[in-house]
Amino acid sequence: MTLVLNRDWGGYSLPQDFCDAYGIGDAWDAPVERDDPRLIKWVRDHADGRGKCGDLACVEIPDNCTDYKIDDYDGMESVIYVVDGKIYHA
């Protein structure tokens, strides 16, 4: 499974170019899931991946994970996920 995370300080937001391309609206309030195929493609196609504050990147976690949570420390994100009862970080 691919998720889009912010990998820099400052907080997650969608790039306004992405929102404009898909007619989504404001980058701060757009209801786009982190595993949205349009967002994943956009982040992969635009290496800079800049939102209003952060720096977006695609992160892979196993498809067989039973649960995951996006963790945020001062805007920089990582993901904690569970596979076979064990906890992993990405």
Contact map, one row per residue, 1 for C-alpha under 8 A:
111000000000000000000000000000000010000000000000000000000001111000000000000000000000000000
111100000000000000000000000000000010000100000000000000000111100000000000000000000000000000
111110000000000000000000000000000110000100000000000000000111100000000000000000000000000000
011111000000000000000000000000000110001100100000000000011110000000000000000000000000000000
001111100001000000000000000000000100000000000000000000011110000000000000000011000000000000
000111111011000000000000000000000000000000000000000001111000000000000000001111000000000000
000011111000000000000000000000000000000000000000000001111000000000000000000111000000000000
000001111110000000000000000000000000000000000000000001110000000000000000001110000000000000
000001111110000000000000000000000000000000000000000011000000000000000000011100000000000000
000000011111000000000000000000000000000000000000000011000000000000000000011100000000000000
000001011111100000000000000000000000000000000000000011000000000000000000011100000000000000
000011000111110000000000000000000000000000000000001011110000000000000000001100000000000000
000000000011111000000000001100000000000000000000001111000000000000000000000000000000000000
000000000001111101100000001101000000000000000000011100000000000000000000000000000000000000
000000000000111111100000001000000000000000000000111100000000000000000000000000000000000000
000000000000011111110000011000000000000000000000001100000000000000000000000000000000000000
000000000000001111111000000000000000000000000000000000000000000000000000000000000000000000
000000000000011111111100000000000000001001000000000000000000000000000000000000000000000000
000000000000011111111111111001000000000000000000000000000000000000000000000000000000000000
000000000000000111111111100000000000000000000000000000000000000000000000000000000000000000
000000000000000011111111000000000000000000000000000000000000000000000000000000000000000000
000000000000000001111111000000000000000000000000000000000000000000000000000000000000000000
000000000000000000111111100000000000000000000000000000000000000000000000000000000000000000
000000000000000000111111110001000000000000000000000000000000000000000000000000000000000000
000000000000000000110011111011000000000000000000000000000000000000000000000000000000000000
000000000000000100100001111111000000000000000000000000000000000000000000000000000000000000
000000000000111100100000111111000000000000000000001100000000000000000000000000000000000000
000000000000110000000000011111000000000000000000000000000000000000000000000000000000000000
000000000000000000000000111111100000000000000000000000000000000000000000000000000000000000
000000000000010000100001111111110000000000000000000000000000000000000000000000000000000000
000000000000000000000000000011111000000000000000000000000000000000000000000000000000000000
000000000000000000000000000001111101001000000000000000000000000000000000000000000000000000
000000000000000000000000000000111111000000000000000000000000000000000000000000000000000000
001110000000000000000000000000011111001000000000000000000000000000000000000000000000000000
111100000000000000000000000000001111101100000000000000000000000000000000000000000000000000
000000000000000000000000000000011111111100000000000000000000000000000000000000000000000000
000000000000000000000000000000000011111110000000000000000000000000000000000000000000000000
000000000000000000000000000000000001111111000000000000000000000000000000000000000000000000
000100000000000001000000000000010111111111100000000000000000000000000000000000000000000000
011100000000000000000000000000000011111111110000000000000100000000000000000000000000000000
000000000000000000000000000000000000111111111000000000000000000000000000000000000000000000
000000000000000001000000000000000000011111111100100000000000000000000000000000000000000000
000100000000000000000000000000000000001111111111100000011100000000000000000000000000000000
000000000000000000000000000000000000000111111110100000001100000000000000000000000000000000
000000000000000000000000000000000000000011111110000000000000000000000000000000000000000000
000000000000000000000000000000000000000001111111100000000000000000000000000000000000000000
000000000000000000000000000000000000000000111111100000000000000000000000000000000000000000
000000000000000000000000000000000000000000100111110000110000000000000000000000000000000000
000000000000001000000000000000000000000001110111111000111000000000000000000000000000000000
000000000000011000000000000000000000000000000001111111110000000000000000000000000000000000
000000000001111100000000001000000000000000000000111111110000000000000000000000000000000000
000000000000111100000000001000000000000000000000011111000000000000000000000000000000000000
000000001111100000000000000000000000000000000000011111100000000000000000000000000000000000
000001111111100000000000000000000000000000000000011111110000000000000000001100000000000000
000001110001000000000000000000000000000000000001111011111000000000000000000000000000000000
000111110001000000000000000000000000000000100001111001111100000000000000000000000000000000
000111100000000000000000000000000000000000110000100000111110000000000000000000000000000000
011110000000000000000000000000000000000100110000000000011111000000000000000000000000000000
011110000000000000000000000000000000000000000000000000001111100000000000000000000000000001
111000000000000000000000000000000000000000000000000000000111110000000000000000000000000001
111000000000000000000000000000000000000000000000000000000011111010000000000000001000000001
100000000000000000000000000000000000000000000000000000000001111110000000000000000010000000
100000000000000000000000000000000000000000000000000000000000111110000000000000000000000000
000000000000000000000000000000000000000000000000000000000000011111000000000000000010000000
000000000000000000000000000000000000000000000000000000000000111111110000000000001111000000
000000000000000000000000000000000000000000000000000000000000000111110000000000001111000000
000000000000000000000000000000000000000000000000000000000000000011111000000000001110000000
000000000000000000000000000000000000000000000000000000000000000011111100000000111100000000
000000000000000000000000000000000000000000000000000000000000000000111110000000111000000000
000000000000000000000000000000000000000000000000000000000000000000011111000011110000000000
000000000000000000000000000000000000000000000000000000000000000000001111100011110000000000
000000000000000000000000000000000000000000000000000000000000000000000111111111000000000000
000000000000000000000000000000000000000000000000000000000000000000000011111110000000000000
000000001110000000000000000000000000000000000000000000000000000000000001111100000000000000
000001011111000000000000000000000000000000000000000001000000000000000001111110000000000000
000001111111000000000000000000000000000000000000000001000000000000000001111111000000000000
000011110000000000000000000000000000000000000000000000000000000000000111101111100000000000
000011100000000000000000000000000000000000000000000000000000000000000111000111110000000011
000000000000000000000000000000000000000000000000000000000000000000011110000011111000000011
000000000000000000000000000000000000000000000000000000000000000000011110000001111100001111
000000000000000000000000000000000000000000000000000000000000100011111000000000111110001110
000000000000000000000000000000000000000000000000000000000000000011110000000000011111111100
000000000000000000000000000000000000000000000000000000000000010111100000000000001111111100
000000000000000000000000000000000000000000000000000000000000000011000000000000000111110000
000000000000000000000000000000000000000000000000000000000000000000000000000000000111111000
000000000000000000000000000000000000000000000000000000000000000000000000000000000111111100
000000000000000000000000000000000000000000000000000000000000000000000000000000011110111110
000000000000000000000000000000000000000000000000000000000000000000000000000000011110011111
000000000000000000000000000000000000000000000000000000000000000000000000000001111000001111
000000000000000000000000000000000000000000000000000000000011100000000000000001110000000111
